[in-house]
């Protein structure tokens, strides 16, 4: 995350947002949804 594009917020903000989404289960739900879509497509 050291080399984020310039159009994103500061690294600390991005990290905090990612950490929050990891802890509240958002990333798991996204992962599960994408896995279901890929398997359905196959």
DRENTORSE-122159 format. One record per residue: residue number from 0; residue in three letters; chain; x, y, z of N, C-alpha, C in turn. Coordinates in Angstrom, 1 decimal, padded with zeros to 4 digits. Layout:
n res chain nc1 nc2 nc3 cac1 cac2 cac3 cc1 cc2 cc3
NUM ALA A X Y Z X Y Z X Y Z
...
% end
This chain:
n res chain nc1 nc2 nc3 cac1 cac2 cac3 cc1 cc2 cc3
0 UNK A 000.8 -001.2 000.0 000.0 000.0 000.0 000.9 001.3 000.0
1 UNK A 002.1 001.1 -000.1 003.0 002.2 -000.1 002.9 003.0 -001.3
2 UNK A 002.6 002.4 -002.4 002.6 003.1 -003.7 001.2 003.2 -004.3
3 UNK A 000.3 003.9 -003.5 -001.1 004.1 -004.0 -001.1 005.2 -005.0
4 UNK A -002.0 005.1 -006.0 -002.2 006.1 -007.0 -002.5 007.5 -006.3
5 UNK A -002.1 008.5 -006.9 -002.3 009.9 -006.4 -003.7 010.3 -006.2
6 UNK A -004.7 009.7 -006.9 -006.1 010.1 -006.8 -006.8 009.4 -005.6
7 UNK A -006.1 008.6 -004.8 -006.7 008.0 -003.7 -006.4 008.8 -002.4
8 UNK A -007.2 008.7 -001.4 -006.9 009.4 -000.1 -005.6 009.0 000.5
9 UNK A -005.2 009.6 001.5 -003.9 009.2 002.1 -003.9 007.8 002.6
10 UNK A -002.7 007.2 002.6 -002.5 005.8 002.9 -003.2 005.4 004.2
11 UNK A -003.1 006.2 005.2 -003.7 005.9 006.5 -005.2 005.8 006.4
12 UNK A -005.8 006.6 005.6 -007.2 006.6 005.4 -007.6 005.3 004.7
13 UNK A -006.9 005.0 003.7 -007.2 003.7 002.9 -007.0 002.5 003.8
14 UNK A -006.0 002.5 004.6 -005.7 001.4 005.5 -006.8 001.2 006.5
15 UNK A -007.2 002.4 007.1 -008.3 002.3 008.1 -009.6 001.8 007.5
16 UNK A -009.9 002.2 006.3 -011.1 001.8 005.7 -011.1 000.3 005.4
17 UNK A -009.9 -000.2 004.9 -009.8 -001.6 004.6 -009.9 -002.4 005.8
18 UNK A -009.2 -001.9 006.9 -009.3 -002.7 008.2 -010.7 -002.7 008.7
19 UNK A -011.4 -001.7 008.6 -012.8 -001.6 009.1 -013.7 -002.7 008.3
20 UNK A -013.5 -002.7 007.0 -014.2 -003.6 006.1 -013.9 -005.1 006.4
21 UNK A -012.6 -005.3 006.7 -012.2 -006.6 007.1 -012.8 -007.1 008.4
22 UNK A -012.9 -006.2 009.3 -013.4 -006.6 010.6 -015.0 -006.7 010.7
23 UNK A -015.7 -005.9 009.8 -017.1 -006.0 009.8 -017.7 -007.0 008.9
24 UNK A -016.8 -007.7 008.2 -017.2 -008.8 007.4 -017.5 -008.5 005.9
25 UNK A -017.4 -007.2 005.6 -017.6 -006.8 004.2 -016.8 -007.5 003.2
26 UNK A -015.5 -007.6 003.4 -014.6 -008.3 002.5 -015.0 -009.8 002.3
27 UNK A -015.4 -010.4 003.4 -015.8 -011.8 003.3 -017.1 -012.0 002.5
28 UNK A -018.0 -011.0 002.6 -019.2 -011.1 001.8 -019.0 -010.9 000.4
29 UNK A -018.1 -009.9 000.0 -017.7 -009.7 -001.4 -017.0 -010.9 -001.9
30 UNK A -016.1 -011.5 -001.2 -015.4 -012.7 -001.6 -016.4 -013.9 -001.9
31 UNK A -017.3 -014.1 -001.0 -018.3 -015.1 -001.1 -019.2 -014.9 -002.4
32 UNK A -019.6 -013.7 -002.6 -020.5 -013.3 -003.7 -019.7 -013.6 -005.0
33 UNK A -018.5 -013.1 -005.1 -017.7 -013.3 -006.3 -017.4 -014.8 -006.6
34 UNK A -017.1 -015.5 -005.5 -016.9 -017.0 -005.7 -018.1 -017.7 -006.2
35 UNK A -019.3 -017.3 -005.7 -020.6 -017.9 -006.2 -020.8 -017.6 -007.6
36 UNK A -020.6 -016.3 -008.0 -020.8 -015.9 -009.4 -019.8 -016.7 -010.4
37 UNK A -018.6 -016.8 -010.0 -017.6 -017.5 -010.8 -018.0 -019.0 -010.9
38 UNK A -018.4 -019.6 -009.9 -018.7 -021.0 -009.9 -020.0 -021.3 -010.7
39 UNK A -020.9 -020.3 -010.6 -022.2 -020.4 -011.3 -021.9 -020.3 -012.8
40 UNK A -021.0 -019.4 -013.2 -020.6 -019.2 -014.6 -020.0 -020.4 -015.2
41 UNK A -019.1 -021.1 -014.4 -018.4 -022.3 -014.9 -019.4 -023.4 -015.1
% end
